[in-house]
Amino acid sequence: MDLNFLKGDKQKKAFLSFIVMFLAMLLLKAYVVQLIYNTLAPKLIKNVGHDVREFKPLTYPEAILMCILFKFLFR
Protein backbone atom coordinates (compact mmCIF):
# COMPACT_ATOMS: atom_id res chain seq x y z
CA MET A 1 0.00 0.00 0.00
CA ASP A 2 1.36 3.43 -0.97
CA LEU A 3 1.10 5.92 1.91
CA ASN A 4 2.80 8.80 0.03
CA PHE A 5 -0.55 9.66 -1.54
CA LEU A 6 -2.05 10.19 1.92
CA LYS A 7 0.88 12.34 3.06
CA GLY A 8 0.52 14.60 0.07
CA ASP A 9 -3.21 14.94 0.66
CA LYS A 10 -2.65 15.87 4.31
CA GLN A 11 -0.03 18.42 3.31
CA LYS A 12 -2.39 19.97 0.77
CA LYS A 13 -5.14 20.22 3.37
CA ALA A 14 -2.75 21.76 5.90
CA PHE A 15 -1.52 24.29 3.33
CA LEU A 16 -5.08 25.17 2.31
CA SER A 17 -6.04 25.57 5.98
CA PHE A 18 -3.04 27.86 6.50
CA ILE A 19 -4.02 30.05 3.54
CA VAL A 20 -7.65 30.31 4.68
CA MET A 21 -6.60 31.15 8.25
CA PHE A 22 -4.08 33.74 7.02
CA LEU A 23 -6.72 35.48 4.89
CA ALA A 24 -9.28 35.36 7.70
CA MET A 25 -6.82 36.94 10.12
CA LEU A 26 -5.86 39.62 7.60
CA LEU A 27 -9.51 40.53 7.03
CA LEU A 28 -10.19 40.62 10.78
CA LYS A 29 -7.13 42.79 11.42
CA ALA A 30 -8.19 45.16 8.64
CA TYR A 31 -11.63 45.52 10.22
CA VAL A 32 -10.10 46.30 13.62
CA VAL A 33 -7.69 48.85 12.07
CA GLN A 34 -10.57 50.54 10.24
CA LEU A 35 -12.72 50.64 13.37
CA ILE A 36 -9.97 52.04 15.59
CA TYR A 37 -8.76 54.60 13.05
CA ASN A 38 -12.23 55.91 12.28
CA THR A 39 -13.01 56.19 15.99
CA LEU A 40 -9.78 57.76 17.24
CA ALA A 41 -8.63 59.97 14.36
CA PRO A 42 -11.43 62.57 14.68
CA LYS A 43 -10.76 62.88 18.41
CA LEU A 44 -7.03 63.32 17.81
CA ILE A 45 -7.67 65.90 15.09
CA LYS A 46 -9.97 67.81 17.43
CA ASN A 47 -7.40 67.69 20.25
CA VAL A 48 -4.74 69.42 18.13
CA GLY A 49 -7.22 72.16 17.24
CA HIS A 50 -8.11 71.32 13.64
CA ASP A 51 -11.52 71.07 12.01
CA VAL A 52 -13.00 67.56 11.91
CA ARG A 53 -15.21 68.31 8.89
CA GLU A 54 -12.26 67.58 6.57
CA PHE A 55 -11.71 64.13 8.07
CA LYS A 56 -12.14 61.28 5.60
CA PRO A 57 -12.78 57.88 7.18
CA LEU A 58 -10.57 54.94 6.28
CA THR A 59 -12.27 52.53 3.88
CA TYR A 60 -12.03 48.76 4.24
CA PRO A 61 -9.70 48.27 1.21
CA GLU A 62 -7.45 51.02 2.58
CA ALA A 63 -7.39 49.25 5.96
CA ILE A 64 -6.35 45.99 4.26
CA LEU A 65 -3.53 47.81 2.46
CA MET A 66 -2.45 49.44 5.72
CA CYS A 67 -2.28 46.02 7.42
CA ILE A 68 -0.20 44.64 4.56
CA LEU A 69 2.10 47.67 4.71
CA PHE A 70 2.71 47.28 8.44
CA LYS A 71 3.24 43.55 8.02
CA PHE A 72 6.01 44.23 5.49
CA LEU A 73 7.54 47.07 7.51
CA PHE A 74 7.66 45.43 10.92
CA ARG A 75 8.19 41.72 10.20
Backbone as JSON, one array per atom type, in Angstrom:
{
  "sequence": "MDLNFLKGDKQKKAFLSFIVMFLAMLLLKAYVVQLIYNTLAPKLIKNVGHDVREFKPLTYPEAILMCILFKFLFR",
  "N": [[0.84, -1.17, 0.0], [0.56, 2.22, -0.82], [1.56, 4.89, 0.98], [2.38, 7.48, 0.48], [0.64, 8.96, -1.07], [-1.38, 9.63, 0.75], [0.06, 11.25, 2.53], [0.71, 13.44, 0.94], [-1.86, 14.43, 0.45], [-2.66, 15.18, 3.02], [-0.8, 17.2, 3.47], [-1.57, 19.04, 1.53], [-4.1, 19.73, 2.48], [-3.39, 20.88, 4.92], [-1.89, 23.06, 4.03], [-3.83, 24.47, 2.59], [-5.57, 25.05, 4.69], [-3.91, 26.73, 6.17], [-3.66, 28.93, 4.4], [-6.33, 29.81, 4.25], [-6.77, 30.5, 6.95], [-4.84, 32.51, 7.25], [-5.82, 34.49, 5.48], [-8.29, 35.0, 6.69], [-7.48, 36.06, 9.15], [-6.12, 38.34, 8.27], [-8.24, 39.82, 7.14], [-9.8, 40.21, 9.42], [-8.02, 41.69, 11.03], [-7.81, 43.98, 9.42], [-10.41, 44.98, 9.62], [-10.47, 45.67, 12.34], [-8.43, 47.62, 12.41], [-9.59, 49.57, 10.74], [-11.88, 50.23, 12.24], [-10.75, 51.22, 14.67], [-9.15, 53.36, 13.71], [-11.08, 55.05, 12.49], [-12.54, 55.74, 14.68], [-10.75, 56.92, 16.55], [-9.19, 58.87, 15.15], [-10.73, 61.29, 14.48], [-11.05, 62.36, 17.06], [-8.39, 62.8, 17.83], [-7.66, 64.68, 15.92], [-9.33, 66.78, 16.61], [-8.29, 67.34, 19.13], [-5.82, 68.53, 18.58], [-6.61, 70.9, 17.6], [-7.71, 71.24, 15.05], [-10.11, 71.3, 12.3], [-12.72, 68.98, 12.17], [-14.39, 68.44, 10.09], [-13.1, 68.02, 7.68], [-12.12, 65.5, 7.82], [-11.6, 62.31, 6.48], [-12.95, 59.18, 6.52], [-11.33, 55.99, 6.96], [-11.41, 53.56, 4.46], [-12.49, 50.12, 3.96], [-10.89, 48.61, 2.03], [-8.6, 50.26, 2.08], [-7.81, 49.9, 4.71], [-7.07, 47.21, 4.65], [-4.85, 47.38, 2.94], [-3.24, 48.97, 4.57], [-2.74, 47.21, 6.71], [-1.27, 45.23, 5.36], [0.94, 46.78, 4.59], [2.08, 47.47, 7.14], [2.69, 44.91, 7.97], [4.72, 44.19, 6.2], [6.6, 46.16, 6.84], [7.26, 45.82, 9.57], [7.92, 43.14, 10.04]],
  "CA": [[0.0, 0.0, 0.0], [1.36, 3.43, -0.97], [1.1, 5.92, 1.91], [2.8, 8.8, 0.03], [-0.55, 9.66, -1.54], [-2.05, 10.19, 1.92], [0.88, 12.34, 3.06], [0.52, 14.6, 0.07], [-3.21, 14.94, 0.66], [-2.65, 15.87, 4.31], [-0.03, 18.42, 3.31], [-2.39, 19.97, 0.77], [-5.14, 20.22, 3.37], [-2.75, 21.76, 5.9], [-1.52, 24.29, 3.33], [-5.08, 25.17, 2.31], [-6.04, 25.57, 5.98], [-3.04, 27.86, 6.5], [-4.02, 30.05, 3.54], [-7.65, 30.31, 4.68], [-6.6, 31.15, 8.25], [-4.08, 33.74, 7.02], [-6.72, 35.48, 4.89], [-9.28, 35.36, 7.7], [-6.82, 36.94, 10.12], [-5.86, 39.62, 7.6], [-9.51, 40.53, 7.03], [-10.19, 40.62, 10.78], [-7.13, 42.79, 11.42], [-8.19, 45.16, 8.64], [-11.63, 45.52, 10.22], [-10.1, 46.3, 13.62], [-7.69, 48.85, 12.07], [-10.57, 50.54, 10.24], [-12.72, 50.64, 13.37], [-9.97, 52.04, 15.59], [-8.76, 54.6, 13.05], [-12.23, 55.91, 12.28], [-13.01, 56.19, 15.99], [-9.78, 57.76, 17.24], [-8.63, 59.97, 14.36], [-11.43, 62.57, 14.68], [-10.76, 62.88, 18.41], [-7.03, 63.32, 17.81], [-7.67, 65.9, 15.09], [-9.97, 67.81, 17.43], [-7.4, 67.69, 20.25], [-4.74, 69.42, 18.13], [-7.22, 72.16, 17.24], [-8.11, 71.32, 13.64], [-11.52, 71.07, 12.01], [-13.0, 67.56, 11.91], [-15.21, 68.31, 8.89], [-12.26, 67.58, 6.57], [-11.71, 64.13, 8.07], [-12.14, 61.28, 5.6], [-12.78, 57.88, 7.18], [-10.57, 54.94, 6.28], [-12.27, 52.53, 3.88], [-12.03, 48.76, 4.24], [-9.7, 48.27, 1.21], [-7.45, 51.02, 2.58], [-7.39, 49.25, 5.96], [-6.35, 45.99, 4.26], [-3.53, 47.81, 2.46], [-2.45, 49.44, 5.72], [-2.28, 46.02, 7.42], [-0.2, 44.64, 4.56], [2.1, 47.67, 4.71], [2.71, 47.28, 8.44], [3.24, 43.55, 8.02], [6.01, 44.23, 5.49], [7.54, 47.07, 7.51], [7.66, 45.43, 10.92], [8.19, 41.72, 10.2]],
  "C": [[0.89, 1.24, 0.0], [0.81, 4.53, -0.07], [1.55, 7.32, 1.5], [1.62, 9.62, -0.47], [-1.28, 10.33, -0.37], [-1.27, 11.34, 2.52], [0.69, 13.6, 2.23], [-0.84, 15.24, 0.27], [-3.3, 15.7, 1.98], [-1.89, 17.18, 4.21], [-0.83, 19.47, 2.53], [-3.49, 20.56, 1.64], [-4.57, 21.2, 4.39], [-2.39, 23.1, 5.25], [-2.76, 25.12, 3.03], [-5.65, 25.78, 3.6], [-5.22, 26.78, 6.4], [-3.43, 29.1, 5.69], [-5.35, 30.66, 3.97], [-7.53, 31.04, 6.01], [-5.85, 32.48, 8.12], [-4.99, 34.83, 6.47], [-7.79, 35.92, 5.89], [-8.69, 36.32, 8.73], [-6.54, 38.31, 9.52], [-7.14, 40.45, 7.51], [-9.99, 41.02, 8.39], [-9.32, 41.77, 11.26], [-7.48, 44.08, 10.7], [-9.45, 45.8, 9.21], [-11.33, 46.26, 11.53], [-9.35, 47.61, 13.37], [-8.66, 49.93, 11.61], [-11.41, 51.09, 11.38], [-11.97, 51.59, 14.31], [-9.6, 53.38, 14.96], [-9.94, 55.56, 12.93], [-12.83, 56.41, 13.59], [-12.05, 57.19, 16.62], [-9.3, 58.97, 16.46], [-9.4, 61.28, 14.53], [-11.15, 63.19, 16.05], [-9.35, 63.47, 18.47], [-6.94, 64.61, 17.0], [-8.26, 67.06, 15.88], [-9.05, 68.27, 18.55], [-6.25, 68.6, 19.83], [-5.29, 70.72, 17.55], [-7.62, 72.32, 15.78], [-9.6, 70.99, 13.48], [-11.74, 69.61, 11.59], [-13.8, 67.38, 10.62], [-14.41, 67.83, 7.68], [-11.77, 66.14, 6.73], [-12.39, 63.18, 7.11], [-11.91, 59.92, 6.26], [-12.02, 56.89, 6.3], [-11.54, 53.9, 5.74], [-11.68, 51.16, 4.17], [-10.86, 48.34, 3.35], [-8.44, 49.02, 1.65], [-6.92, 50.39, 3.88], [-6.64, 47.96, 5.66], [-4.95, 46.35, 3.79], [-2.64, 48.3, 3.6], [-1.92, 48.25, 6.53], [-1.14, 45.34, 6.67], [1.08, 45.46, 4.65], [2.82, 47.45, 6.03], [3.31, 45.9, 8.6], [4.6, 43.51, 7.34], [7.04, 45.08, 6.23], [8.09, 46.51, 8.81], [7.84, 43.93, 11.12], [9.23, 41.28, 9.23]]
}
